[in-house]
Amino acid sequence: MWYEDLTSESNPRLRMVGWLEMGHTFSQGAVDEIVFRKLVELLRDPWQPVVAGGFYSCTLCRFTGGPRYFEWNGTRVEMGCTNLYVPTDQLVYVAPSMILHYIDAHSYLPPMKFCDAVMLCPVMRSIEYLKAVRQTGISIGNR
């Protein structure tokens, strides 16, 4: 599934980041390891207000479809079946777990606004995190 970075599908408070697809251009470059480390930690067990069934594979990987799991520094993240919600003071960025693979294997460079938000993101599932999500007006449900 492809979305242009920083666009909104249905809710003006949500911004899509890292939804890459074969046939669509994306920015490439080097991501700071500190940002990458924080992304891995946030995606270890991400909070999601909505969970959909199924698995999404990498269309940029010509033959394999990319990995089912991503392992880095002792942390394992499921690929293609979870999403990351990164709150800011006004909106929430939504990125697929595949963003780790895209950065590592395909040199994807997420927007700087997103990287800054990742660095400021509270610990996943903490009270501070849930308060930050709620502050944006996004429904947090019962998860």
MODELLER restraints for C-alpha pairs under 7 A, 6 or more apart:
rsr = mdl.restraints
at = mdl.atoms
rsr.add(forms.Gaussian(group=physical.xy_distance, feature=features.Distance(at['CA:1:A'], at['CA:19:A']), mean=6.38, stdev=0.5))
rsr.add(forms.Gaussian(group=physical.xy_distance, feature=features.Distance(at['CA:1:A'], at['CA:21:A']), mean=6.40, stdev=0.5))
rsr.add(forms.Gaussian(group=physical.xy_distance, feature=features.Distance(at['CA:2:A'], at['CA:19:A']), mean=4.93, stdev=0.5))
rsr.add(forms.Gaussian(group=physical.xy_distance, feature=features.Distance(at['CA:2:A'], at['CA:20:A']), mean=5.23, stdev=0.5))
rsr.add(forms.Gaussian(group=physical.xy_distance, feature=features.Distance(at['CA:2:A'], at['CA:21:A']), mean=5.31, stdev=0.5))
rsr.add(forms.Gaussian(group=physical.xy_distance, feature=features.Distance(at['CA:3:A'], at['CA:16:A']), mean=6.51, stdev=0.5))
rsr.add(forms.Gaussian(group=physical.xy_distance, feature=features.Distance(at['CA:3:A'], at['CA:19:A']), mean=5.33, stdev=0.5))
rsr.add(forms.Gaussian(group=physical.xy_distance, feature=features.Distance(at['CA:5:A'], at['CA:16:A']), mean=5.56, stdev=0.5))
rsr.add(forms.Gaussian(group=physical.xy_distance, feature=features.Distance(at['CA:5:A'], at['CA:17:A']), mean=4.68, stdev=0.5))
rsr.add(forms.Gaussian(group=physical.xy_distance, feature=features.Distance(at['CA:5:A'], at['CA:18:A']), mean=6.50, stdev=0.5))
rsr.add(forms.Gaussian(group=physical.xy_distance, feature=features.Distance(at['CA:6:A'], at['CA:15:A']), mean=4.85, stdev=0.5))
rsr.add(forms.Gaussian(group=physical.xy_distance, feature=features.Distance(at['CA:6:A'], at['CA:16:A']), mean=5.17, stdev=0.5))
rsr.add(forms.Gaussian(group=physical.xy_distance, feature=features.Distance(at['CA:6:A'], at['CA:17:A']), mean=5.88, stdev=0.5))
rsr.add(forms.Gaussian(group=physical.xy_distance, feature=features.Distance(at['CA:7:A'], at['CA:15:A']), mean=5.26, stdev=0.5))
rsr.add(forms.Gaussian(group=physical.xy_distance, feature=features.Distance(at['CA:7:A'], at['CA:16:A']), mean=5.56, stdev=0.5))
rsr.add(forms.Gaussian(group=physical.xy_distance, feature=features.Distance(at['CA:8:A'], at['CA:14:A']), mean=5.68, stdev=0.5))
rsr.add(forms.Gaussian(group=physical.xy_distance, feature=features.Distance(at['CA:8:A'], at['CA:15:A']), mean=4.90, stdev=0.5))
rsr.add(forms.Gaussian(group=physical.xy_distance, feature=features.Distance(at['CA:8:A'], at['CA:16:A']), mean=6.13, stdev=0.5))
rsr.add(forms.Gaussian(group=physical.xy_distance, feature=features.Distance(at['CA:13:A'], at['CA:91:A']), mean=4.57, stdev=0.5))
rsr.add(forms.Gaussian(group=physical.xy_distance, feature=features.Distance(at['CA:13:A'], at['CA:92:A']), mean=6.13, stdev=0.5))
rsr.add(forms.Gaussian(group=physical.xy_distance, feature=features.Distance(at['CA:14:A'], at['CA:91:A']), mean=5.84, stdev=0.5))
rsr.add(forms.Gaussian(group=physical.xy_distance, feature=features.Distance(at['CA:14:A'], at['CA:92:A']), mean=4.95, stdev=0.5))
rsr.add(forms.Gaussian(group=physical.xy_distance, feature=features.Distance(at['CA:14:A'], at['CA:93:A']), mean=5.73, stdev=0.5))
rsr.add(forms.Gaussian(group=physical.xy_distance, feature=features.Distance(at['CA:14:A'], at['CA:94:A']), mean=6.73, stdev=0.5))
rsr.add(forms.Gaussian(group=physical.xy_distance, feature=features.Distance(at['CA:15:A'], at['CA:92:A']), mean=6.25, stdev=0.5))
rsr.add(forms.Gaussian(group=physical.xy_distance, feature=features.Distance(at['CA:15:A'], at['CA:93:A']), mean=4.71, stdev=0.5))
rsr.add(forms.Gaussian(group=physical.xy_distance, feature=features.Distance(at['CA:15:A'], at['CA:94:A']), mean=6.03, stdev=0.5))
rsr.add(forms.Gaussian(group=physical.xy_distance, feature=features.Distance(at['CA:16:A'], at['CA:93:A']), mean=5.82, stdev=0.5))
rsr.add(forms.Gaussian(group=physical.xy_distance, feature=features.Distance(at['CA:16:A'], at['CA:94:A']), mean=5.00, stdev=0.5))
rsr.add(forms.Gaussian(group=physical.xy_distance, feature=features.Distance(at['CA:16:A'], at['CA:95:A']), mean=6.17, stdev=0.5))
rsr.add(forms.Gaussian(group=physical.xy_distance, feature=features.Distance(at['CA:17:A'], at['CA:93:A']), mean=6.59, stdev=0.5))
rsr.add(forms.Gaussian(group=physical.xy_distance, feature=features.Distance(at['CA:17:A'], at['CA:94:A']), mean=6.01, stdev=0.5))
rsr.add(forms.Gaussian(group=physical.xy_distance, feature=features.Distance(at['CA:17:A'], at['CA:95:A']), mean=5.03, stdev=0.5))
rsr.add(forms.Gaussian(group=physical.xy_distance, feature=features.Distance(at['CA:17:A'], at['CA:110:A']), mean=6.88, stdev=0.5))
rsr.add(forms.Gaussian(group=physical.xy_distance, feature=features.Distance(at['CA:18:A'], at['CA:95:A']), mean=5.54, stdev=0.5))
rsr.add(forms.Gaussian(group=physical.xy_distance, feature=features.Distance(at['CA:18:A'], at['CA:96:A']), mean=6.63, stdev=0.5))
rsr.add(forms.Gaussian(group=physical.xy_distance, feature=features.Distance(at['CA:18:A'], at['CA:99:A']), mean=5.58, stdev=0.5))
rsr.add(forms.Gaussian(group=physical.xy_distance, feature=features.Distance(at['CA:18:A'], at['CA:110:A']), mean=6.56, stdev=0.5))
rsr.add(forms.Gaussian(group=physical.xy_distance, feature=features.Distance(at['CA:19:A'], at['CA:95:A']), mean=6.78, stdev=0.5))
rsr.add(forms.Gaussian(group=physical.xy_distance, feature=features.Distance(at['CA:19:A'], at['CA:96:A']), mean=6.58, stdev=0.5))
rsr.add(forms.Gaussian(group=physical.xy_distance, feature=features.Distance(at['CA:21:A'], at['CA:59:A']), mean=5.81, stdev=0.5))
rsr.add(forms.Gaussian(group=physical.xy_distance, feature=features.Distance(at['CA:21:A'], at['CA:60:A']), mean=6.51, stdev=0.5))
rsr.add(forms.Gaussian(group=physical.xy_distance, feature=features.Distance(at['CA:22:A'], at['CA:59:A']), mean=5.43, stdev=0.5))
rsr.add(forms.Gaussian(group=physical.xy_distance, feature=features.Distance(at['CA:22:A'], at['CA:60:A']), mean=5.23, stdev=0.5))
rsr.add(forms.Gaussian(group=physical.xy_distance, feature=features.Distance(at['CA:26:A'], at['CA:108:A']), mean=6.88, stdev=0.5))
rsr.add(forms.Gaussian(group=physical.xy_distance, feature=features.Distance(at['CA:27:A'], at['CA:108:A']), mean=5.98, stdev=0.5))
rsr.add(forms.Gaussian(group=physical.xy_distance, feature=features.Distance(at['CA:27:A'], at['CA:109:A']), mean=5.38, stdev=0.5))
rsr.add(forms.Gaussian(group=physical.xy_distance, feature=features.Distance(at['CA:28:A'], at['CA:107:A']), mean=5.21, stdev=0.5))
rsr.add(forms.Gaussian(group=physical.xy_distance, feature=features.Distance(at['CA:28:A'], at['CA:108:A']), mean=4.55, stdev=0.5))
rsr.add(forms.Gaussian(group=physical.xy_distance, feature=features.Distance(at['CA:28:A'], at['CA:109:A']), mean=4.67, stdev=0.5))
rsr.add(forms.Gaussian(group=physical.xy_distance, feature=features.Distance(at['CA:29:A'], at['CA:107:A']), mean=5.68, stdev=0.5))
rsr.add(forms.Gaussian(group=physical.xy_distance, feature=features.Distance(at['CA:29:A'], at['CA:108:A']), mean=6.34, stdev=0.5))
rsr.add(forms.Gaussian(group=physical.xy_distance, feature=features.Distance(at['CA:29:A'], at['CA:109:A']), mean=5.16, stdev=0.5))
rsr.add(forms.Gaussian(group=physical.xy_distance, feature=features.Distance(at['CA:30:A'], at['CA:107:A']), mean=6.69, stdev=0.5))
rsr.add(forms.Gaussian(group=physical.xy_distance, feature=features.Distance(at['CA:30:A'], at['CA:109:A']), mean=6.44, stdev=0.5))
rsr.add(forms.Gaussian(group=physical.xy_distance, feature=features.Distance(at['CA:31:A'], at['CA:109:A']), mean=6.16, stdev=0.5))
rsr.add(forms.Gaussian(group=physical.xy_distance, feature=features.Distance(at['CA:35:A'], at['CA:115:A']), mean=6.40, stdev=0.5))
rsr.add(forms.Gaussian(group=physical.xy_distance, feature=features.Distance(at['CA:35:A'], at['CA:118:A']), mean=6.94, stdev=0.5))
rsr.add(forms.Gaussian(group=physical.xy_distance, feature=features.Distance(at['CA:35:A'], at['CA:119:A']), mean=6.36, stdev=0.5))
rsr.add(forms.Gaussian(group=physical.xy_distance, feature=features.Distance(at['CA:38:A'], at['CA:118:A']), mean=6.89, stdev=0.5))
rsr.add(forms.Gaussian(group=physical.xy_distance, feature=features.Distance(at['CA:38:A'], at['CA:119:A']), mean=6.74, stdev=0.5))
rsr.add(forms.Gaussian(group=physical.xy_distance, feature=features.Distance(at['CA:39:A'], at['CA:118:A']), mean=6.83, stdev=0.5))
rsr.add(forms.Gaussian(group=physical.xy_distance, feature=features.Distance(at['CA:42:A'], at['CA:124:A']), mean=5.83, stdev=0.5))
rsr.add(forms.Gaussian(group=physical.xy_distance, feature=features.Distance(at['CA:43:A'], at['CA:77:A']), mean=6.36, stdev=0.5))
rsr.add(forms.Gaussian(group=physical.xy_distance, feature=features.Distance(at['CA:43:A'], at['CA:84:A']), mean=6.36, stdev=0.5))
rsr.add(forms.Gaussian(group=physical.xy_distance, feature=features.Distance(at['CA:43:A'], at['CA:97:A']), mean=6.58, stdev=0.5))
rsr.add(forms.Gaussian(group=physical.xy_distance, feature=features.Distance(at['CA:44:A'], at['CA:75:A']), mean=6.92, stdev=0.5))
rsr.add(forms.Gaussian(group=physical.xy_distance, feature=features.Distance(at['CA:44:A'], at['CA:76:A']), mean=6.58, stdev=0.5))
rsr.add(forms.Gaussian(group=physical.xy_distance, feature=features.Distance(at['CA:44:A'], at['CA:77:A']), mean=5.26, stdev=0.5))
rsr.add(forms.Gaussian(group=physical.xy_distance, feature=features.Distance(at['CA:46:A'], at['CA:84:A']), mean=5.92, stdev=0.5))
rsr.add(forms.Gaussian(group=physical.xy_distance, feature=features.Distance(at['CA:46:A'], at['CA:124:A']), mean=6.45, stdev=0.5))
rsr.add(forms.Gaussian(group=physical.xy_distance, feature=features.Distance(at['CA:47:A'], at['CA:124:A']), mean=6.80, stdev=0.5))
rsr.add(forms.Gaussian(group=physical.xy_distance, feature=features.Distance(at['CA:47:A'], at['CA:125:A']), mean=6.10, stdev=0.5))
rsr.add(forms.Gaussian(group=physical.xy_distance, feature=features.Distance(at['CA:48:A'], at['CA:83:A']), mean=6.79, stdev=0.5))
rsr.add(forms.Gaussian(group=physical.xy_distance, feature=features.Distance(at['CA:48:A'], at['CA:85:A']), mean=6.98, stdev=0.5))
rsr.add(forms.Gaussian(group=physical.xy_distance, feature=features.Distance(at['CA:49:A'], at['CA:140:A']), mean=5.61, stdev=0.5))
rsr.add(forms.Gaussian(group=physical.xy_distance, feature=features.Distance(at['CA:49:A'], at['CA:141:A']), mean=5.97, stdev=0.5))
rsr.add(forms.Gaussian(group=physical.xy_distance, feature=features.Distance(at['CA:49:A'], at['CA:143:A']), mean=6.31, stdev=0.5))
rsr.add(forms.Gaussian(group=physical.xy_distance, feature=features.Distance(at['CA:54:A'], at['CA:81:A']), mean=6.47, stdev=0.5))
rsr.add(forms.Gaussian(group=physical.xy_distance, feature=features.Distance(at['CA:55:A'], at['CA:80:A']), mean=5.18, stdev=0.5))
rsr.add(forms.Gaussian(group=physical.xy_distance, feature=features.Distance(at['CA:55:A'], at['CA:81:A']), mean=5.01, stdev=0.5))
rsr.add(forms.Gaussian(group=physical.xy_distance, feature=features.Distance(at['CA:56:A'], at['CA:80:A']), mean=4.39, stdev=0.5))
rsr.add(forms.Gaussian(group=physical.xy_distance, feature=features.Distance(at['CA:56:A'], at['CA:81:A']), mean=6.39, stdev=0.5))
rsr.add(forms.Gaussian(group=physical.xy_distance, feature=features.Distance(at['CA:57:A'], at['CA:65:A']), mean=4.99, stdev=0.5))
rsr.add(forms.Gaussian(group=physical.xy_distance, feature=features.Distance(at['CA:57:A'], at['CA:66:A']), mean=6.14, stdev=0.5))
rsr.add(forms.Gaussian(group=physical.xy_distance, feature=features.Distance(at['CA:57:A'], at['CA:80:A']), mean=5.85, stdev=0.5))
rsr.add(forms.Gaussian(group=physical.xy_distance, feature=features.Distance(at['CA:58:A'], at['CA:65:A']), mean=4.58, stdev=0.5))
rsr.add(forms.Gaussian(group=physical.xy_distance, feature=features.Distance(at['CA:58:A'], at['CA:66:A']), mean=5.14, stdev=0.5))
rsr.add(forms.Gaussian(group=physical.xy_distance, feature=features.Distance(at['CA:59:A'], at['CA:65:A']), mean=5.97, stdev=0.5))
rsr.add(forms.Gaussian(group=physical.xy_distance, feature=features.Distance(at['CA:67:A'], at['CA:79:A']), mean=6.70, stdev=0.5))
rsr.add(forms.Gaussian(group=physical.xy_distance, feature=features.Distance(at['CA:68:A'], at['CA:78:A']), mean=6.12, stdev=0.5))
rsr.add(forms.Gaussian(group=physical.xy_distance, feature=features.Distance(at['CA:68:A'], at['CA:79:A']), mean=5.01, stdev=0.5))
rsr.add(forms.Gaussian(group=physical.xy_distance, feature=features.Distance(at['CA:69:A'], at['CA:76:A']), mean=6.58, stdev=0.5))
rsr.add(forms.Gaussian(group=physical.xy_distance, feature=features.Distance(at['CA:69:A'], at['CA:77:A']), mean=5.57, stdev=0.5))
rsr.add(forms.Gaussian(group=physical.xy_distance, feature=features.Distance(at['CA:69:A'], at['CA:78:A']), mean=4.55, stdev=0.5))
rsr.add(forms.Gaussian(group=physical.xy_distance, feature=features.Distance(at['CA:69:A'], at['CA:79:A']), mean=5.17, stdev=0.5))
rsr.add(forms.Gaussian(group=physical.xy_distance, feature=features.Distance(at['CA:70:A'], at['CA:76:A']), mean=5.65, stdev=0.5))
rsr.add(forms.Gaussian(group=physical.xy_distance, feature=features.Distance(at['CA:70:A'], at['CA:77:A']), mean=5.11, stdev=0.5))
rsr.add(forms.Gaussian(group=physical.xy_distance, feature=features.Distance(at['CA:70:A'], at['CA:78:A']), mean=6.38, stdev=0.5))
rsr.add(forms.Gaussian(group=physical.xy_distance, feature=features.Distance(at['CA:70:A'], at['CA:79:A']), mean=6.55, stdev=0.5))
rsr.add(forms.Gaussian(group=physical.xy_distance, feature=features.Distance(at['CA:71:A'], at['CA:77:A']), mean=6.37, stdev=0.5))
rsr.add(forms.Gaussian(group=physical.xy_distance, feature=features.Distance(at['CA:79:A'], at['CA:97:A']), mean=5.44, stdev=0.5))
rsr.add(forms.Gaussian(group=physical.xy_distance, feature=features.Distance(at['CA:79:A'], at['CA:98:A']), mean=5.39, stdev=0.5))
rsr.add(forms.Gaussian(group=physical.xy_distance, feature=features.Distance(at['CA:80:A'], at['CA:96:A']), mean=6.88, stdev=0.5))
rsr.add(forms.Gaussian(group=physical.xy_distance, feature=features.Distance(at['CA:80:A'], at['CA:97:A']), mean=5.89, stdev=0.5))
rsr.add(forms.Gaussian(group=physical.xy_distance, feature=features.Distance(at['CA:80:A'], at['CA:98:A']), mean=5.56, stdev=0.5))
rsr.add(forms.Gaussian(group=physical.xy_distance, feature=features.Distance(at['CA:82:A'], at['CA:96:A']), mean=6.24, stdev=0.5))
rsr.add(forms.Gaussian(group=physical.xy_distance, feature=features.Distance(at['CA:82:A'], at['CA:97:A']), mean=5.53, stdev=0.5))
rsr.add(forms.Gaussian(group=physical.xy_distance, feature=features.Distance(at['CA:83:A'], at['CA:94:A']), mean=6.66, stdev=0.5))
rsr.add(forms.Gaussian(group=physical.xy_distance, feature=features.Distance(at['CA:83:A'], at['CA:95:A']), mean=5.60, stdev=0.5))
rsr.add(forms.Gaussian(group=physical.xy_distance, feature=features.Distance(at['CA:83:A'], at['CA:96:A']), mean=4.34, stdev=0.5))
rsr.add(forms.Gaussian(group=physical.xy_distance, feature=features.Distance(at['CA:83:A'], at['CA:97:A']), mean=5.36, stdev=0.5))
rsr.add(forms.Gaussian(group=physical.xy_distance, feature=features.Distance(at['CA:84:A'], at['CA:94:A']), mean=5.55, stdev=0.5))
rsr.add(forms.Gaussian(group=physical.xy_distance, feature=features.Distance(at['CA:84:A'], at['CA:95:A']), mean=5.08, stdev=0.5))
rsr.add(forms.Gaussian(group=physical.xy_distance, feature=features.Distance(at['CA:84:A'], at['CA:96:A']), mean=6.04, stdev=0.5))
rsr.add(forms.Gaussian(group=physical.xy_distance, feature=features.Distance(at['CA:84:A'], at['CA:97:A']), mean=6.54, stdev=0.5))
rsr.add(forms.Gaussian(group=physical.xy_distance, feature=features.Distance(at['CA:85:A'], at['CA:92:A']), mean=6.18, stdev=0.5))
rsr.add(forms.Gaussian(group=physical.xy_distance, feature=features.Distance(at['CA:85:A'], at['CA:93:A']), mean=5.65, stdev=0.5))
rsr.add(forms.Gaussian(group=physical.xy_distance, feature=features.Distance(at['CA:85:A'], at['CA:94:A']), mean=4.77, stdev=0.5))
rsr.add(forms.Gaussian(group=physical.xy_distance, feature=features.Distance(at['CA:85:A'], at['CA:95:A']), mean=6.73, stdev=0.5))
rsr.add(forms.Gaussian(group=physical.xy_distance, feature=features.Distance(at['CA:86:A'], at['CA:92:A']), mean=5.34, stdev=0.5))
rsr.add(forms.Gaussian(group=physical.xy_distance, feature=features.Distance(at['CA:86:A'], at['CA:93:A']), mean=4.97, stdev=0.5))
rsr.add(forms.Gaussian(group=physical.xy_distance, feature=features.Distance(at['CA:86:A'], at['CA:94:A']), mean=6.48, stdev=0.5))
rsr.add(forms.Gaussian(group=physical.xy_distance, feature=features.Distance(at['CA:86:A'], at['CA:117:A']), mean=6.67, stdev=0.5))
rsr.add(forms.Gaussian(group=physical.xy_distance, feature=features.Distance(at['CA:86:A'], at['CA:118:A']), mean=6.37, stdev=0.5))
rsr.add(forms.Gaussian(group=physical.xy_distance, feature=features.Distance(at['CA:86:A'], at['CA:121:A']), mean=6.38, stdev=0.5))
rsr.add(forms.Gaussian(group=physical.xy_distance, feature=features.Distance(at['CA:87:A'], at['CA:93:A']), mean=6.33, stdev=0.5))
rsr.add(forms.Gaussian(group=physical.xy_distance, feature=features.Distance(at['CA:87:A'], at['CA:121:A']), mean=6.73, stdev=0.5))
rsr.add(forms.Gaussian(group=physical.xy_distance, feature=features.Distance(at['CA:87:A'], at['CA:132:A']), mean=5.92, stdev=0.5))
rsr.add(forms.Gaussian(group=physical.xy_distance, feature=features.Distance(at['CA:87:A'], at['CA:133:A']), mean=5.32, stdev=0.5))
rsr.add(forms.Gaussian(group=physical.xy_distance, feature=features.Distance(at['CA:88:A'], at['CA:117:A']), mean=6.21, stdev=0.5))
rsr.add(forms.Gaussian(group=physical.xy_distance, feature=features.Distance(at['CA:88:A'], at['CA:132:A']), mean=6.89, stdev=0.5))
rsr.add(forms.Gaussian(group=physical.xy_distance, feature=features.Distance(at['CA:89:A'], at['CA:132:A']), mean=6.99, stdev=0.5))
rsr.add(forms.Gaussian(group=physical.xy_distance, feature=features.Distance(at['CA:89:A'], at['CA:135:A']), mean=6.88, stdev=0.5))
rsr.add(forms.Gaussian(group=physical.xy_distance, feature=features.Distance(at['CA:89:A'], at['CA:136:A']), mean=6.34, stdev=0.5))
rsr.add(forms.Gaussian(group=physical.xy_distance, feature=features.Distance(at['CA:90:A'], at['CA:136:A']), mean=5.10, stdev=0.5))
rsr.add(forms.Gaussian(group=physical.xy_distance, feature=features.Distance(at['CA:91:A'], at['CA:136:A']), mean=5.38, stdev=0.5))
rsr.add(forms.Gaussian(group=physical.xy_distance, feature=features.Distance(at['CA:93:A'], at['CA:114:A']), mean=6.98, stdev=0.5))
rsr.add(forms.Gaussian(group=physical.xy_distance, feature=features.Distance(at['CA:102:A'], at['CA:108:A']), mean=5.42, stdev=0.5))
rsr.add(forms.Gaussian(group=physical.xy_distance, feature=features.Distance(at['CA:103:A'], at['CA:109:A']), mean=6.51, stdev=0.5))
rsr.add(forms.Gaussian(group=physical.xy_distance, feature=features.Distance(at['CA:122:A'], at['CA:128:A']), mean=5.99, stdev=0.5))
rsr.add(forms.Gaussian(group=physical.xy_distance, feature=features.Distance(at['CA:122:A'], at['CA:129:A']), mean=4.96, stdev=0.5))
rsr.add(forms.Gaussian(group=physical.xy_distance, feature=features.Distance(at['CA:123:A'], at['CA:129:A']), mean=6.21, stdev=0.5))
rsr.add(forms.Gaussian(group=physical.xy_distance, feature=features.Distance(at['CA:134:A'], at['CA:140:A']), mean=6.61, stdev=0.5))
